[in-house]
Amino acid sequence: EKQKDPSIALKLGDIYFNGVCNSGTPDYNLAYQYYNYGVLEGEKEALYKLADMYANGLGVQQDLWMVGTLYYKIYKEELEWFKRGHSSDLFDISYKIGMLNEINHLRRAWWEDVQYYYLIARCAFEHLDKAEQMKHIDDYIHIQKSLKEVKELIDSIENNTSRSRHDRGLRELDPRSWDQHNLVRVKVRYFKNFKKFTKG
């Protein structure tokens, strides 16, 4: 039996997303369908594309929870590759999840997640080759700045809260399921900078 090529679904999704067959007018419904086919066939890039659609409300209702779910699926796969010593996109996806939680700064738990995923991203950055590091240097500077600010924030309220879930450190690299996060829908104003970290 001939093996299916998941990249075909991704390419078709891109065609409809960019309106190639419709004088530049996107057909987000068909793009969504083909990206979903790509996901079912194991195409990682299709996960990114679906997350972007949910982040920006393109053809679907804007849904932060779904963005997190899709990002976390990618994260788990990239983490395993990283732990085995293979090349992976762990830096990119950890950074995106950190940014996602940074937008949702209404609860301390989110600040802890910002800290956790940015620490993972920083670790992954240090394993990139020099060329890749230079491509992501602005992201790295943002991570370093945010880690300092978040640490100060968490330390300032530590006496009035339970012990941080992230005190276990990076040794375990054991991410929690998004199902355990008590996330809420945030208002549209929190998405005004979302495109800065969704994959373009």
Disulfide bonds with the S-S distance in Angstrom:
none
